Structures are given as C-alpha cells and as structure tokens.
Amino acid sequence: MDYMKEYERWLGNEKLDEESRKELESIKDNKEEIQDRFYQELSFGTAGLRGKLGAGTNRMNSYVVARATNALAKVISSYGEDFKKKGIAIAYDCRICSDEFSKMSALIMASYGIKAYLFDSLRPTPELSFAVRYYGCASGINITASHNPKEYNGYKVYWQEGSQIKDDIADKVLAEINKMDIFDLPSVISEKEALDKGLLVYINKEVDEAYYEKVLSLSMRDDSEVNKDVKIVYTPLNGAGNIAVRTVLDRKGFKNVYVVKEQENPDGTFPTIKYPNPEDTKAFEYSEKLAKEKNADILIATDPDSDRLAVEVVHKGEIISLNGNQTGVLLINYILNSLKDKNLIPKNPAIIKSIVTGDMGTAIAKSFGVEMISVLTGFKNICALPNDWDKTGEKTYVFGYEESIGYNPGVFVRDKDAVSSALLLAEMAGYYKKQGKTLIDVLNELFEQYGYYSENTISVVLEGLEGQQRISRMMKEIRNIYPKQIGNASVAEITDYEKQEKTDLMSNKTEKIDIEKTNAIRFLYDDGCWYTLRPSGTEPKIKLYIYTKAKTMQESKNLLKEIEKTVLDVLYTIE
C-alpha cells in the first residue's frame, strides 16, 4: 500500500469527519506516523480486528468498524433468510469508543434486517458468548481489546455456537471487506426506526440472571466442605468484571470480598496502570496493599473484558503469584478430585489445552483417566472441539485452559470465562482453607507427586513495519539456526506447525501432525524440556514459551534460565 497516497486520499475525502481530519492534519510533517497509520489495513483475522485507536487504515475507528460490520452482515445474509432471522448479540467493554462502536454495529445490522440484541451497558466477554447461545443467534460481536494498553480497541466476531469465528468464516468476512470502499458504505437506519421495527433490542437483567444461574451451577463442593470465611481481594482493573464477579461470589456465600476502590469502576483510560494485563504482576500493586490491610487469603484480578484472570496467594505471610499454568493445574486437580469424590467423572472425559500450555496438567489428567487434547492457541480452537462433540457425542468436555490465564469450566459459554473461574477459585481456596492449607501448599504437594515443572513466557516487542518484518525473519531463520545443544541436552524432536509435521531427530523420521496450520515451531530436547516460538496474533511481538521439568524446583528453574539465555542470544542475532 502506498501510504502517502492513502493518507492524502483520506484527507481529501469529503466524508471524513472533522475530528479525524484535524487528527490527520496534525501529523502532516511526521512521515513515520503517517507510515504506521497507512502502510497496511488493520488486518481482519480469526481474532477479528485489534489496533490502536485513531484515524487511518491501520487503526481502530468508526470507518474500519463500519466496513467490517457491513461485511459481516453480508456474510450472515449469504446463509439465507432463516439464518439471518436468528439475529446477532452485541456487547462491549470499558474501552474508549466501545459503546459508540457497539451501537453503530447494531444499527448497521438492523439496516440489513438482522435483529441486534445489544447489551444496555458493558458486560464480561463470556456473557456475550452466553447471549449468542441464549437467544440462538447467528453471530455475535464484542467490542474489546482484552488486555491491550489503553490506546487500543478491538472487534471480536462470534458464530452461532457462541465461540469466536475460525478461518472459514473470517476469510468470507475479509473477502467482503476487500470489495468495499471504506468511504462508500450503505446508509444506516436511526435508533428509533430500529427500535420501532423490532430490529434493535436492548439486553438487560434477563440474560444476566440466566448467566449467573449457570455459573453458580458449576460449584463442585457442598457448603459444608468449604470455609466461606476465606478472605478475597478482587480487582476488575477498571473493566467489565466488577458486577458479575461480585454477584456470583456473594450469592455463593463469600462475604469477605474486598474490592480495590481505585480500580472498581469502568474506566478505559486505566488510570492506575499502564498495561491492564493481570498476567503482569504490576497489575496487583493496589490489590497487594489491600490484601495486607485485610489479611487476605487470595487475590483475584480480571482483565478489562473479564475473560481472563490471574491469582496471587498469601502463604506464610508472603504474597505469591501463580502463573497461568499453575492456576490451570490447581483447577484441574480440584475439579477432577471433586468429580471423583462424588463419582461424577463422565464417560470419555477430555480436557483441552493449547500447544503452548505446559505438560503438568496432562500428567494430572492422565492419573484420573482423563484425556488431554492439545490444539492451536486461542479459545476459538479449544471450543471448536465441544462444538463438534455436541453433534457427535464422541467425548465429554470437562475443562479448557491456556497458559495465558484463560480458563473455562463450563459448556454454556464457548470462550474463556473469568467469572466462572473466579467462583471456582474462591471455592477451591475455601475448600483447602478448611483443611488448613493454602493453594501454595496444594501446588507443592502436586509438585512432589508429579515432578517439578517450571515455565516462562517471554515477549519480544517489535512495533511498526520494520518490527513486523523482523518478526517474520526471526520465525524463518530460527528454523535453521536453532540451538542444537543446551547445557547437557540435545534437541530430539522438532514440531513445525506451519509445515504440519514432526521430525524425530534420533531416527530422522518425519510424520504429519493432525493440527491446523499456524506459524509456530516447537523444539523438544532429550531431557524433556522444550520451547515454542510464535508471533502474537494480536500484538506486535514474537513470543517464546519455555517449559522445564526436573527432580527439584531449583534444578527446574536453572534449566529455565539456561534455555532462555541460549535461545534469546540466537534470536537477537537475527536482524
């Protein structure tokens, strides 16, 4: 794309609003900024759209959102009148312009004769997935940028099962986008006309109550087995989780829930934090202060759209962070033990994780006779399996999780669900507190039983066109110059997800793998340690996931550091 030519086209278009025009005029002498805004169109993929807010083709703005919504409306319509009549559910989070983009999307859908069920205020992402299923909708839209910095917003698309779209639908939407000029889109009916025609319906407490009921049904233990006095500090990080999380905890009888006041109310500027991602322990700064005041047992943080959550535990007076793998392992152990105790482990049970999630959960699942299945990253891939099992009855979904603090213990939502996960975490903490244990005590018991697993995820951020090109070079070159030896371990197996093949370097045999194609590569060493590299699908970064297992925690952590240094040293040589 000729970025200067496109910049001038935008500036010269009479349909451009004045605010956007002024914004673009203000950067007329900044070629680097013009290039970043116009060197490409914000890509529409299986994660929908996500980017910085602002005027330009490579930004989130009303023009880009309107075109994507028109394209989605055309795809929905292409499936016939009966499908179109199912309508669409639309939700949004706390971010800047989220409410504006959601209402505009609803009115565009109404203009196509597609009934839009629009939430009357912000809601957690899992509730959007639930609403798609509750109303039997054809599709869903969620205006959110999840845990990205405040400058970002995004646009996620869901299909009739309530899970995010995969490539088959995304490619159709993209094809329609490519047919449209961003400044030449159909006219949109007014809110009044849409309401009068029954093509716009505001969703309120009816869906909330149905969702809360389903969340509460996930409880694994009787009240007599749980210490409800467990003290919980909770922060929604100024996002969408506040009401939902507090409601289900209160209804389940957890009354000692202390909310971080500075991060309680929705605020898309995230005034207390630079990066509203609970994976980053800096997100817990305010929570930790409150935890010390209240003598808390656990600290829970949900991200701005409340589909992911992170946990910290107070253990022997010290606040200890759990990573996503550790939280997932604790939930798997708690759920499977609870089901076993009540003789409720279902027929053909399965847990689903991503290819970059650790192996400790697999070992635990196996000990209960539960199958672990690995899929590509993203809950769209995790939830694709229960979508299939609904039809085939082949397996029974028990749990799905990712190392990036996403979990789903239920089938009524087909996405990550921080609300359900918060309920189970609170219950789990209360269950073990009644036995005189913290979650760290339980985790240590699991390490003793299954081995000492360690993990780390490193993100190398490379922004702009040059960054994007370097990430591409890194992914290409690492396939040729990977470390053959790390410490005393030699590389034993390479799984190239782009080629969809696995090579055993001991026997020099290559076999095809039954998993969808993606740009990721995994290196397994003969001591059982491994790492995977992949570019982020939503942010300008390349991600390195490292996993080790050893006889002691210290040995496991030492291996982790050794692999990290060795791999990054090689990666940084690629310019």
Stockholm file with secondary structure:
# STOCKHOLM 1.0

chainA/1-575         MDYMKEYERWLGNEKLDEESRKELESIKDNKEEIQDRFYQELSFGTAGLRGKLGAGTNRMNSYVVARATNALAKVISSYGEDFKKKGIAIAYDCRICSDEFSKMSALIMASYGIKAYLFDSLRPTPELSFAVRYYGCASGINITASHNPKEYNGYKVYWQEGSQIKDDIADKVLAEINKMDIFDLPSVISEKEALDKGLLVYINKEVDEAYYEKVLSLSMRDDSEVNKDVKIVYTPLNGAGNIAVRTVLDRKGFKNVYVVKEQENPDGTFPTIKYPNPEDTKAFEYSEKLAKEKNADILIATDPDSDRLAVEVVHKGEIISLNGNQTGVLLINYILNSLKDKNLIPKNPAIIKSIVTGDMGTAIAKSFGVEMISVLTGFKNICALPNDWDKTGEKTYVFGYEESIGYNPGVFVRDKDAVSSALLLAEMAGYYKKQGKTLIDVLNELFEQYGYYSENTISVVLEGLEGQQRISRMMKEIRNIYPKQIGNASVAEITDYEKQEKTDLMSNKTEKIDIEKTNAIRFLYDDGCWYTLRPSGTEPKIKLYIYTKAKTMQESKNLLKEIEKTVLDVLYTIE
#=GR chainA/1-575 SS CCHHHHHHHHHHCTTSCHHHHHHHHTTTTCHHHHHHHHSSCCCCBTTBEEEEBSSSTTSBCHHHHHHHHHHHHHHHHHTCHHHHTTCEEEEECSSTTHHHHHHHHHHHHHHTTCCEEEESSCCCHHHHHHHHHHHTCSEEEEECCTTSCTTEEEEEEEETTSSBCCHHHHHHHHHHHHHSCTTCCCCCCCHHHHHHTTCEEEECHHHHHHHHHHHHTTCCSCGGGSCTTCCEEEECTTSSCHHHHHHHHHHTTCCCEEECGGGTSCCTTCTTCSSCCTTSGGGGHHHHHHHHHHTCSEEEEECTTSSBEEEEEEETTEEEEECHHHHHHHHHHHHHHHHHHTTCCCSSEEEEEETTSCSHHHHHHHHTTCEEEEECSSHHHHTHHHHHHHHHCCCEEEEEEETTTEEECCSSSSSCCHHHHHHHHHHHHHHHHHTTCCHHHHHHHHHHHHCEEEEEEEEEECCHHHHHHHHHHHHHHHHHHCCSEETTEEEEEEEETTTTEEEETTTTEEEECSSCCCSCEEEEETTSCEEEEEECSSSSEEEEEEEEEESSHHHHHHHHHHHHHHHHHHHTTCC
#=GC SS_cons         CCHHHHHHHHHHCTTSCHHHHHHHHTTTTCHHHHHHHHSSCCCCBTTBEEEEBSSSTTSBCHHHHHHHHHHHHHHHHHTCHHHHTTCEEEEECSSTTHHHHHHHHHHHHHHTTCCEEEESSCCCHHHHHHHHHHHTCSEEEEECCTTSCTTEEEEEEEETTSSBCCHHHHHHHHHHHHHSCTTCCCCCCCHHHHHHTTCEEEECHHHHHHHHHHHHTTCCSCGGGSCTTCCEEEECTTSSCHHHHHHHHHHTTCCCEEECGGGTSCCTTCTTCSSCCTTSGGGGHHHHHHHHHHTCSEEEEECTTSSBEEEEEEETTEEEEECHHHHHHHHHHHHHHHHHHTTCCCSSEEEEEETTSCSHHHHHHHHTTCEEEEECSSHHHHTHHHHHHHHHCCCEEEEEEETTTEEECCSSSSSCCHHHHHHHHHHHHHHHHHTTCCHHHHHHHHHHHHCEEEEEEEEEECCHHHHHHHHHHHHHHHHHHCCSEETTEEEEEEEETTTTEEEETTTTEEEECSSCCCSCEEEEETTSCEEEEEECSSSSEEEEEEEEEESSHHHHHHHHHHHHHHHHHHHTTCC
//
